[in-house]
Amino acid sequence: MKKTREEKILTFLFILPSVVLIAVFVYGFIGWTGWVSLTNWKDVVPDFTFVGFRNYTDLFQNLRFQISFKNILVFTVLFLVASIAVGLLLAILLDRKVRFENVFRSIYLFPMAISFIVTGVVWRWMLNPGTAITGSLGINMLLDEIGLGFLKSGWYTDPNVGIKAVVIPAVWQMSGYVMAMYLAGIRSIPQELSEAAQVDGASNWQVYRYIILPLLQPITLGAVIILTHISLKIFDLVVAMTGAGVGFSCDVPALFMYDTTFRGNFFAQGAAIATILLIFVAMLIIPYLRHGLKGGS
């Protein structure tokens, strides 16, 4: 049924407050941040002298930014691979109709109910390697108790491990979410396809390899987009767990942005870091949204 003119006006007035608020507090502040990144504001007192892209060129020559950028790339790759692998494995195991499935599913999803701040605090204790005075602590103590002391590590206190240790709690928290996505995808696949393949002599492995996994590609793409978006903006987990780490071994761009802006008062350079992060997230999200809109049209 075609809407009347009054109904169209009423609909527009109903969504107008949300449109205005989003325009001001989202896109307006994005534009403001972009403008500040092009100025000379590097003190408490604002200085809007236009300097072009100088903050960006200085930023890419900054050693800490280079380290944080390298760290976020390492974190993203390990986080993606581990979360998807663990989530898919858990989904397959639950799809085998194990006993107490609801209990296991709740256990796997429980970390999602916890904020990254709480996760960071808990895993900071668990990955505390201990000292010569206290002896081994946390996971290192457990490894000693079960005879696997050779696997002990300095975890986040070791510059050679650094950001890799932060991947562990991140995977622990998000793999349950990936499991839920994959489990929903597997359960939506018609069972007749698997049964027909088994009648033709396909093993369980072949059914998953050649039928189920290819059909789960949209789920995998969605998981990759969501997890990469989370990893590029990771901040609270790092702050609660490690901070910048020894030799900036746990530093990430979002933490560098916070320190630069609110501790160093270099507002223009902090805005430049925020703009770079926004560009990377947009490069990831916009093509995905366009693909989704084309698929739905």
C-alpha positions as a printed Julia matrix, in Angstrom:
297×3 Matrix{Float64}:
  0.0     0.0    0.0
  1.33    3.39  -1.02
  2.0     5.8    1.83
  0.12    9.08   2.0
  1.95   12.41   2.19
  1.06   12.76   5.88
  2.45    9.31   6.66
  5.73   10.15   4.89
  6.05   13.38   6.87
  5.29   11.58  10.13
  7.89    8.91   9.34
 10.47   11.58   8.54
  9.76   13.46  11.75
 10.01   10.23  13.72
 13.56    9.47  12.5
 14.7    13.11  12.32
 16.09   13.3   15.91
 18.21   10.18  15.34
 19.47   11.53  12.01
 20.44   14.85  13.59
 22.18   13.21  16.56
 24.12   10.82  14.32
 25.06   13.64  11.95
 26.41   15.77  14.81
 27.91   13.28  17.25
 29.23   10.73  14.74
 29.98   12.29  11.37
 30.4    15.77  12.77
 33.07   14.67  15.22
 34.73   12.5   12.57
 35.04   15.61  10.41
 36.3    17.61  13.41
 38.95   14.99  14.16
 40.07   15.01  10.54
 40.4    18.8   10.61
 42.34   18.8   13.9
 44.79   16.27  12.4
 45.73   18.91   9.82
 46.49   21.63  12.39
 49.36   22.52  14.73
 47.44   21.77  17.97
 50.09   20.29  20.28
 49.33   21.84  23.65
 46.43   22.35  26.03
 45.68   25.64  24.29
 44.15   24.98  20.84
 46.21   26.04  17.83
 44.32   25.66  14.57
 47.17   26.77  12.33
 46.9    24.68   9.17
 49.97   22.48   8.59
 48.62   20.06   6.01
 49.77   16.46   6.27
 52.81   17.21   8.42
 51.39   15.3   11.39
 50.96   12.24   9.21
 54.49   12.34   7.79
 55.92   12.85  11.3
 53.79    9.97  12.54
 55.08    7.45  10.02
 58.63    8.4   11.01
 57.83    7.85  14.7
 59.47    4.67  16.0
 56.72    3.93  18.51
 54.03    4.21  15.83
 56.0     1.83  13.62
 56.26   -0.69  16.46
 52.58   -0.36  17.38
 51.55   -0.79  13.75
 53.68   -3.93  13.43
 52.2    -5.25  16.69
 48.62   -4.75  15.52
 49.34   -6.63  12.29
 50.8    -9.57  14.24
 47.91   -9.46  16.7
 45.29   -9.35  13.94
 46.7   -12.32  12.02
 47.1   -14.55  15.09
 43.77  -13.45  16.55
 41.89  -14.15  13.32
 43.45  -17.54  12.65
 43.16  -18.81  16.23
 39.62  -17.51  16.86
 38.24  -18.93  13.61
 40.02  -22.26  14.05
 38.92  -22.71  17.67
 35.39  -21.47  16.97
 34.96  -23.78  13.99
 36.31  -26.77  15.92
 33.94  -26.12  18.84
 31.0   -25.73  16.46
 31.79  -29.02  14.74
 32.11  -30.81  18.08
 28.77  -29.43  19.28
 27.17  -30.35  15.98
 28.01  -34.0   16.7
 25.11  -33.98  19.2
 27.29  -34.35  22.29
 25.65  -34.83  25.65
 25.01  -31.71  27.72
 25.32  -29.54  24.59
 23.52  -26.63  26.24
 25.96  -26.68  29.15
 29.03  -26.69  26.9
 27.55  -23.99  24.67
 26.92  -21.77  27.7
 30.48  -22.36  28.93
 31.97  -21.42  25.57
 29.79  -18.32  25.29
 30.35  -17.18  28.88
 33.52  -15.14  28.14
 31.47  -12.89  25.85
 29.53  -11.69  28.91
 32.77  -10.28  30.33
 34.29   -6.99  29.25
 37.81   -6.85  27.83
 38.83   -4.92  30.96
 37.88   -7.82  33.24
 39.46  -10.3   30.83
 42.67   -8.3   30.81
 42.87   -8.15  34.61
 42.23  -11.89  35.02
 44.71  -12.93  32.33
 47.29  -10.5   33.69
 47.26  -12.61  36.86
 47.2   -15.91  34.97
 50.09  -14.98  32.65
 52.18  -13.41  35.42
 55.44  -15.38  35.09
 56.49  -14.76  38.69
 59.93  -13.78  39.98
 62.93  -15.43  41.55
 61.48  -14.53  44.95
 57.87  -15.62  44.42
 58.64  -18.52  42.12
 56.39  -19.42  39.2
 52.87  -18.01  39.21
 49.72  -18.53  37.2
 50.05  -20.73  34.13
 53.79  -21.17  34.7
 53.01  -22.7   38.1
 50.5   -25.04  36.46
 53.1   -26.09  33.88
 55.54  -26.86  36.69
 52.93  -28.94  38.51
 52.13  -31.13  35.49
 55.75  -31.62  34.49
 55.78  -29.26  31.51
 58.08  -26.65  33.01
 60.02  -26.44  29.75
 56.99  -24.63  28.25
 57.19  -21.78  30.77
 57.44  -18.29  29.33
 57.81  -14.72  30.42
 54.58  -14.05  28.5
 53.82  -10.33  28.26
 56.96   -9.44  30.24
 59.15  -10.99  27.53
 59.79   -8.54  24.65
 60.13  -11.51  22.27
 56.59  -12.65  23.13
 54.92   -9.32  23.9
 51.75   -8.82  21.85
 51.49  -12.57  21.13
 50.6   -13.12  24.79
 47.68  -10.68  24.44
 46.27  -12.89  21.67
 45.54  -15.69  24.18
 42.87  -13.86  26.25
 41.45  -12.25  23.1
 40.92  -15.67  21.53
 39.51  -17.01  24.8
 36.91  -14.25  24.8
 35.89  -14.22  21.13
 36.17  -17.87  20.01
 32.8   -18.64  21.64
 31.19  -15.93  19.51
 32.7   -17.43  16.37
 31.49  -20.85  17.52
 27.93  -19.54  17.78
 28.14  -18.11  14.26
 29.46  -21.35  12.78
 27.03  -23.53  14.73
 24.09  -21.49  13.46
 25.47  -21.8    9.94
 25.98  -25.56  10.19
 22.51  -26.11  11.64
 20.98  -24.11   8.74
 22.48  -26.42   6.09
 19.92  -29.01   4.93
 20.79  -32.38   6.46
 19.81  -34.08   3.2
 23.04  -32.86   1.6
 25.2   -34.6    4.2
 23.11  -37.74   4.11
 23.3   -37.92   0.31
 27.08  -37.55   0.43
 27.37  -40.3    3.05
 25.2   -42.6    0.94
 27.69  -42.04  -1.89
 30.47  -43.18   0.42
 31.82  -39.87   1.72
 33.41  -39.91   5.16
 32.58  -37.36   7.87
 35.77  -35.48   7.04
 34.86  -35.35   3.35
 31.35  -34.13   4.17
 32.77  -31.21   6.15
 35.59  -30.55   3.68
 33.62  -30.54   0.45
 30.06  -29.67   1.5
 29.74  -27.92   4.84
 32.87  -25.72   4.85
 32.25  -24.26   1.35
 28.68  -23.43   2.37
 30.04  -21.66   5.48
 32.09  -19.15   3.46
 29.64  -16.25   4.14
 29.89  -17.02   7.87
 33.68  -17.04   7.64
 33.68  -13.71   5.81
 31.43  -12.17   8.45
 33.64  -13.53  11.24
 36.77  -12.14   9.56
 35.2    -8.69   9.2
 33.98   -8.56  12.8
 37.19   -9.91  14.34
 39.44   -7.68  12.24
 37.35   -4.67  13.22
 37.77   -5.6   16.88
 41.5    -6.21  16.57
 42.26   -2.92  14.8
 40.57   -0.97  17.61
 41.85   -3.11  20.51
 42.6    -0.9   23.5
 40.94   -1.91  26.77
 42.4    -5.42  26.83
 45.93   -4.09  26.32
 45.49   -1.33  28.92
 44.18   -3.73  31.58
 46.65   -6.5   30.84
 50.02   -5.12  29.81
 50.09   -1.46  28.91
 52.66   -0.65  26.25
 54.89   -3.44  27.54
 58.66   -3.77  27.7
 60.16   -1.83  24.81
 56.63   -1.17  23.49
 56.34   -4.88  22.72
 52.6    -4.81  23.55
 51.85   -1.36  22.18
 48.99   -0.85  19.72
 47.89    2.25  17.75
 44.82    2.9   19.93
 46.97    2.96  23.08
 49.54    5.15  21.36
 46.72    7.52  20.36
 45.5     7.73  23.97
 48.98    8.44  25.34
 49.72   10.98  22.61
 46.45   12.86  22.99
 45.58   12.79  26.67
 48.96   12.32  28.32
 51.21   14.2   25.92
 48.6    16.8   24.86
 49.63   16.39  21.22
 46.05   16.64  20.06
 46.75   17.05  16.35
 48.99   13.99  16.19
 46.51   11.99  18.24
 43.78   13.01  15.79
 46.02   11.83  12.94
 46.37    8.4   14.57
 42.59    8.22  15.04
 42.04    9.16  11.39
 44.44    6.46  10.21
 42.6     3.86  12.31
 39.28    5.09  10.89
 40.6     4.73   7.33
 41.75    1.16   7.94
 38.42    0.2    9.51
 36.52    1.9    6.66
 38.63    0.03   4.07
 37.44   -3.16   5.71
 33.81   -2.35   6.48
 32.65   -0.35   3.45
 33.37   -3.04   0.8
 31.65   -5.6    3.04
 28.57   -3.4    3.41
 28.47   -2.74  -0.34
 28.71   -6.46  -1.02
 25.9    -7.12   1.44
 23.67   -4.46  -0.13
 24.26   -5.84  -3.61
 23.49   -9.34  -2.39
 20.26   -8.19  -0.79
 19.08   -6.2   -3.79
